[in-house]
Amino acid sequence: MVRVGILGATGYTALELMKLLLRHPEAEITLLTSRQEGEPHVGAVHPQLAGRLDLTLQNLDSSMVAARCDCVFSCLPHAASAEIVKPLVDGGT
């Protein structure tokens, strides 16, 4: 099973990616990140996923990404993605 993280999990692209990954037999979504306050449940942000995915959205922490994910998808805007992904890659994540 490949443990998957999604950066920027509140947008439409992330929603569609989660729906695809939930159907994949070898993928397990283990981390969702967002800058939203209070770590909301993914079902509160994306009602279509209520009852299908039991995760809360976390603030980005590179050590958490490294510990919980084998693979990471970025659904962030390109400028934000470049800023956030480079340190993850440089750190070996």
Backbone torsions as a table, in degrees:
resi	resn	phi	psi	omega
1	MET	NA	131.7	177.9
2	VAL	-94.5	123.3	179.6
3	ARG	-84.9	122.0	-171.9
4	VAL	-115.4	135.9	172.2
5	GLY	-112.9	149.9	178.2
6	ILE	-127.2	119.3	177.4
7	LEU	-89.6	132.5	-179.2
8	GLY	75.4	54.7	-169.4
9	ALA	-82.2	7.1	-176.6
10	THR	-94.2	-12.0	-174.6
11	GLY	-89.7	176.0	-178.1
12	TYR	-64.0	-42.3	179.7
13	THR	-59.8	-44.0	178.8
14	ALA	-63.5	-40.5	178.2
15	LEU	-59.1	-48.7	-179.5
16	GLU	-63.9	-39.4	177.2
17	LEU	-62.5	-44.3	178.6
18	MET	-61.2	-41.4	179.4
19	LYS	-62.5	-39.4	176.9
20	LEU	-66.8	-46.9	-177.5
21	LEU	-65.7	-33.5	178.2
22	LEU	-63.8	-24.0	178.2
23	ARG	-90.8	-10.3	-176.5
24	HIS	-82.6	126.5	-175.2
25	PRO	-69.7	-17.6	-177.2
26	GLU	-110.0	7.9	-178.7
27	ALA	-112.8	139.1	174.0
28	GLU	-130.4	117.0	178.2
29	ILE	-75.8	119.5	-175.1
30	THR	-116.8	-12.3	-177.9
31	LEU	-152.9	132.2	173.8
32	LEU	-125.7	131.3	179.0
33	THR	-116.6	153.8	178.8
34	SER	-164.0	158.7	175.1
35	ARG	-94.4	10.2	179.4
36	GLN	-68.5	146.1	178.8
37	GLU	-74.4	145.1	169.2
38	GLY	85.4	5.2	179.3
39	GLU	49.1	65.4	-179.1
40	PRO	-67.0	154.5	175.0
41	HIS	-71.5	143.6	-178.4
42	VAL	-58.5	-32.7	178.8
43	GLY	-66.7	-24.9	176.7
44	ALA	-76.8	-29.8	-180.0
45	VAL	-85.9	-41.4	179.7
46	HIS	-123.8	89.1	-177.5
47	PRO	-55.0	-26.3	179.1
48	GLN	-63.1	-20.4	-177.4
49	LEU	-99.1	-1.0	179.4
50	ALA	-57.9	128.0	-179.4
51	GLY	83.1	-6.4	-179.3
52	ARG	-107.8	-23.0	-176.8
53	LEU	-145.6	119.0	-175.0
54	ASP	-105.2	75.2	178.4
55	LEU	-136.6	152.7	170.5
56	THR	-104.5	154.8	178.2
57	LEU	-82.1	128.8	-175.5
58	GLN	-107.9	154.9	168.2
59	ASN	-70.1	147.1	-178.2
60	LEU	-66.7	127.8	176.5
61	ASP	-139.4	113.6	-173.2
62	SER	-60.8	-32.7	178.3
63	SER	-69.1	-33.6	176.9
64	MET	-67.7	-40.8	178.4
65	VAL	-60.4	-47.7	-178.8
66	ALA	-61.9	-38.1	-177.0
67	ALA	-76.7	-30.4	-170.8
68	ARG	-109.1	-5.2	-172.9
69	CYS	-131.8	141.4	169.9
70	ASP	-95.2	-25.2	-175.4
71	CYS	-144.7	142.5	-179.7
72	VAL	-130.8	132.9	172.5
73	PHE	-105.6	136.9	175.4
74	SER	-103.9	122.0	175.5
75	CYS	-112.4	28.9	179.2
76	LEU	-89.5	158.7	171.2
77	PRO	-57.3	150.6	-170.6
78	HIS	-57.4	-39.9	-179.7
79	ALA	-66.4	-42.9	178.1
80	ALA	-66.9	-38.4	-179.6
81	SER	-63.1	-45.2	-179.9
82	ALA	-59.9	-39.7	-179.3
83	GLU	-68.4	-37.1	-174.7
84	ILE	-88.9	-37.8	-174.2
85	VAL	-73.3	-36.9	-178.1
86	LYS	-54.8	-49.6	178.0
87	PRO	-62.2	-31.9	177.4
88	LEU	-65.9	-44.8	179.1
89	VAL	-66.0	-45.9	179.1
90	ASP	-60.0	-31.8	179.0
91	GLY	-83.0	-1.2	177.6
92	GLY	89.9	11.0	179.7
93	THR	-82.5	NA	NA
